[in-house]
Amino acid sequence: MSAFLTIVAVIGFLGLGFWYLATTPAAALARQLRYVVPVLVTLLGIVATLTGRPALGLPVLGFAVTLFIRARNAGCVSRQPGRQSTVRSAMLDMMLDHDTGDMDGTVLAGNFEGRQLSVLAEDELFDLLREIADDRESVDLLEAYLDRRLPGWRDDAQPDLGTGQAGPRHSGAMTEQEAHQILGLEAGATIVEIRKAHRKLMQRVHPDLGGSDFLAQRINEAKDFLLRIHGERP
């Protein structure tokens, strides 16, 4: 009888497992993989108990409960939101999402002050480009945004936009806070975190990958600055 119950229990659990695999979305399934070990331990405890070895099976089941609790608590820990880098110029505050590569920015002064680039129409973006023409850094940031939002816009740009003809850059000395913001890091970031953030960002903005020379330069400067603080060679 005990052997029959064991077989029924194992078949039942296997059936539930196959049903779960077939009906659960892949993303949710990946999150639930942390329960694999607790389930296997539970099966071991049930089999041991039903085959006449409760002295072994019951402690194993108790251990399985502990594993389930730990897995559940781990799942309740909130995920850290995706990192964002911030690069500021006199006219723009630009943000770059590390995971998606999406860019957006806020206009800091002028006719479009306080507005997000993502809500500006194409003609408004070009008006803004004309307005900030004397600020090389702001032009570089806006052009990087236009390259992502409107690929090929340079080919159709009107002569009065003056693409690539803005004045010289006037960046002051970088601060530690600014360097952390550019790399999307919190103060006190480790060398490993600095290099990891730099590597991930360069995969998004490297000029050889269609990115921005100016953004790549600022990201490299931020990495070098923070590494020097740690006493490391850039």
C-alpha positions in Angstrom: 0.0 0.0 0.0 2.8 2.4 0.9 4.5 1.7 -2.4 1.3 2.5 -4.2 0.9 5.8 -2.4 4.4 6.7 -3.1 3.9 6.1 -6.8 0.7 8.1 -6.8 2.4 11.0 -5.0 5.4 11.1 -7.3 3.1 10.9 -10.4 0.9 13.7 -9.0 3.8 16.0 -8.3 5.3 15.3 -11.7 2.0 16.0 -13.4 1.7 19.3 -11.5 5.3 20.2 -12.5 4.7 19.6 -16.2 1.4 21.5 -16.0 3.2 24.4 -14.4 6.0 24.4 -17.0 3.4 24.4 -19.8 1.2 27.2 -18.5 3.6 29.6 -16.9 5.1 32.5 -19.0 8.9 32.3 -19.4 9.6 35.5 -17.4 7.5 34.3 -14.5 9.1 30.9 -14.7 12.5 32.3 -14.4 11.5 34.2 -11.3 10.1 31.0 -9.8 13.3 28.9 -10.4 14.4 29.7 -6.8 11.7 27.3 -5.7 13.2 24.3 -7.5 15.4 23.2 -4.6 12.6 23.5 -1.9 10.3 21.4 -4.2 12.9 18.7 -4.6 13.5 18.6 -0.9 9.8 18.4 -0.3 9.5 15.4 -2.6 12.3 13.7 -0.9 10.6 14.2 2.5 7.3 12.9 1.2 8.9 9.8 -0.3 10.8 9.0 2.9 7.7 9.5 5.0 5.4 7.3 2.8 8.0 4.5 2.6 8.0 4.1 6.3 10.9 6.3 7.3 9.2 9.3 9.0 12.2 9.8 11.2 14.0 11.0 8.1 11.1 12.3 6.1 9.7 14.7 8.7 12.9 16.6 9.4 13.4 16.9 5.7 9.9 18.3 5.2 10.7 20.8 8.0 13.9 21.8 6.2 11.8 22.2 3.0 9.5 24.7 4.7 12.5 26.8 5.7 13.7 26.8 2.1 10.3 27.9 0.9 10.3 30.8 3.4 13.7 31.9 2.3 12.8 31.7 -1.4 9.6 33.7 -0.8 11.4 36.4 1.2 14.0 36.7 -1.6 11.2 37.2 -4.1 9.8 40.0 -2.0 13.0 42.0 -2.1 12.3 44.9 -4.4 14.5 45.1 -7.5 16.8 48.0 -7.9 15.4 50.3 -10.6 17.4 50.6 -13.8 20.3 53.0 -13.6 20.2 56.3 -15.4 23.1 58.6 -16.3 22.7 62.4 -16.2 24.8 64.8 -18.3 24.1 68.5 -17.8 25.0 71.5 -19.9 24.0 75.1 -19.6 20.7 74.5 -21.5 19.9 70.8 -21.2 19.7 68.1 -18.5 20.0 64.9 -20.4 19.2 61.4 -19.1 20.3 58.0 -20.5 18.8 54.7 -19.4 21.5 52.1 -19.0 19.2 49.1 -19.9 17.3 50.5 -22.9 19.6 53.2 -24.2 16.6 55.6 -24.3 17.4 59.2 -23.9 15.3 62.2 -22.7 16.1 65.6 -21.4 14.8 68.7 -19.8 15.3 72.2 -21.2 16.8 74.4 -18.5 16.4 77.8 -20.1 15.1 79.7 -23.0 11.8 79.5 -24.9 11.3 75.8 -24.0 12.4 76.0 -20.4 11.0 73.2 -18.2 9.8 71.1 -21.1 10.9 67.5 -21.9 12.5 66.8 -25.2 10.2 63.8 -25.7 7.1 66.0 -25.8 8.6 68.5 -28.3 7.5 68.2 -31.9 10.2 67.9 -34.6 10.0 71.5 -35.6 10.2 72.6 -32.0 13.4 70.5 -31.6 15.0 72.2 -34.5 13.9 75.6 -33.1 15.6 74.6 -29.9 18.7 73.6 -31.8 18.9 77.1 -33.4 18.3 78.7 -30.0 21.3 76.9 -28.3 23.6 77.2 -31.3 26.2 79.1 -29.4 26.5 76.5 -26.6 28.6 73.7 -28.0 27.9 71.2 -25.2 24.1 71.7 -25.4 24.2 71.3 -29.1 26.2 68.1 -28.7 23.6 66.7 -26.3 20.6 67.7 -28.4 22.2 66.3 -31.6 22.8 63.0 -29.7 19.1 62.9 -28.8 18.1 63.7 -32.4 20.3 60.9 -33.7 18.3 58.4 -31.6 14.8 59.9 -32.1 15.1 61.0 -35.7 17.8 58.9 -37.5 18.9 60.6 -40.7 17.8 64.0 -39.6 21.2 65.4 -40.5 20.7 64.6 -44.1 17.6 66.7 -44.3 18.8 69.5 -41.9 18.4 73.0 -43.2 21.5 75.1 -43.7 20.5 77.5 -40.9 20.7 74.7 -38.3 24.5 75.0 -38.5 25.1 71.3 -37.6 28.6 70.9 -36.2 29.4 74.6 -36.3 28.6 75.7 -32.8 31.2 77.4 -30.6 33.8 75.8 -28.5 33.0 73.7 -25.4 33.4 75.4 -22.1 33.3 72.5 -19.6 34.7 73.3 -16.2 36.5 70.9 -14.0 34.4 67.8 -13.3 33.2 67.2 -9.7 32.9 63.9 -8.0 29.1 64.3 -7.8 28.9 65.0 -11.5 31.1 62.0 -12.3 28.8 59.7 -10.3 25.7 61.2 -12.1 27.2 60.6 -15.5 27.9 57.0 -14.7 24.6 56.6 -12.9 26.3 55.6 -9.6 25.7 56.4 -6.0 28.4 58.1 -4.0 31.0 55.6 -2.7 30.7 53.3 -5.7 33.4 50.7 -5.9 36.1 50.3 -8.6 34.2 47.2 -9.9 30.9 49.2 -10.1 32.7 52.1 -11.9 34.2 49.9 -14.5 31.0 48.0 -15.0 28.9 51.1 -15.4 31.4 52.6 -17.8 31.5 49.4 -19.9 27.7 49.2 -20.1 27.4 52.8 -21.1 30.0 52.7 -23.8 28.1 49.9 -25.4 25.2 52.4 -25.7 27.0 55.5 -26.8 30.3 54.5 -28.4 30.8 56.4 -31.7 31.7 53.2 -33.5 28.3 51.9 -32.6 26.4 54.9 -33.9 26.6 56.8 -30.6 27.8 60.3 -29.6 31.4 61.5 -29.4 30.5 64.0 -26.8 28.7 61.5 -24.5 31.5 59.0 -24.9 34.0 61.6 -24.0 32.1 62.6 -20.8 31.6 59.0 -19.8 35.3 58.3 -20.2 36.2 61.5 -18.2 33.8 60.4 -15.4 35.4 57.0 -15.2 38.9 58.3 -15.2 38.0 60.9 -12.5 36.5 58.3 -10.1 39.3 55.8 -10.7 41.9 58.4 -9.8 40.0 59.1 -6.5 40.4 55.3 -5.8 44.1 55.5 -6.6 43.7 53.4 -9.7 45.0 54.0 -13.2 42.2 54.9 -15.7 
